[in-house]
Amino acid sequence: MNGPKETLFSLHRIRYGDDMPLAIEYSYVPAYLFDDIAQQDFEHVSLYDYMDSKGHLLVEFSQQLMIVNCPKRERKLLKLQEGVNDVVFYFEYTGRDRRGQVVEFTRSYLIADKIDFKFYTYCRNFGPYSK
């Protein structure tokens, strides 16, 4: 994002699976790129589809995964029992559009014993993205 005085739009979501909270996401996007973002209903509109419609499809992500003690506020929102479920996965990621502009920064807390990750790595000249 451009600097400390930039106006940001924040979107806070709780992700559910089987009617149980699994993750909390705090997403921030630069308001100047998305002039009507406050009028969107993100219960029914995908944030990434919306960004794409505005010419800012995310094509590059920088991600960092850490294991942290769950902060008190997030523990309450995730309905975790103190002293039992203290550790969560914590993600920070930054998304850029085709022009290299940062268009999203997200912090996520995920319940560690409810989430599985699969990672795929492709070489540029092989796999589904080869030319």
Residue pairs with C-beta under 8 A, 6 or more apart in sequence:
1 8
1 28
1 30
1 102
1 105
2 30
6 30
6 31
6 32
7 30
7 31
7 32
8 28
8 29
8 30
8 31
9 28
9 29
9 30
9 31
9 34
9 37
9 38
10 26
10 27
10 28
11 25
11 26
11 27
11 28
11 29
11 42
11 47
12 24
12 25
12 26
12 27
13 24
13 25
13 27
13 42
14 21
14 23
14 24
14 25
14 77
14 78
15 21
15 22
15 23
15 24
15 25
16 22
17 114
20 79
20 114
21 77
21 78
21 79
21 111
22 78
22 110
22 111
22 114
22 115
23 78
23 108
23 109
23 110
23 111
23 115
24 74
24 77
24 78
24 108
24 109
25 106
25 107
25 108
26 106
26 107
26 108
27 47
27 104
27 105
27 106
28 104
28 105
28 106
29 37
29 51
29 103
29 104
29 105
30 102
30 103
31 37
33 54
33 56
33 101
33 103
34 50
34 51
34 54
34 56
37 50
40 50
42 50
47 104
48 57
48 58
51 57
51 58
51 97
51 103
51 104
55 97
56 97
56 101
56 103
57 97
57 98
58 95
58 96
58 97
58 103
58 104
59 96
59 97
59 98
60 95
60 96
60 100
61 93
61 94
61 95
61 96
62 93
62 94
62 96
63 91
63 92
63 93
64 91
64 92
64 93
65 89
65 90
65 91
66 89
66 90
66 91
66 92
67 87
67 88
67 89
67 90
67 112
68 87
68 88
68 90
69 86
69 87
69 88
70 78
70 80
70 85
70 86
70 87
70 88
70 109
71 109
74 88
74 109
75 82
75 85
75 86
78 85
78 88
78 109
78 111
80 86
80 88
80 111
85 111
85 112
85 113
87 112
88 109
88 110
88 111
88 112
89 108
89 109
89 110
89 111
89 112
89 115
90 107
90 108
90 109
90 110
91 106
91 107
91 108
91 110
92 105
92 106
92 107
92 108
93 104
93 105
93 106
93 108
94 102
94 104
94 105
95 102
95 103
95 104
95 105
95 106
96 102
96 103
97 103
122 128
122 129
124 130
125 131
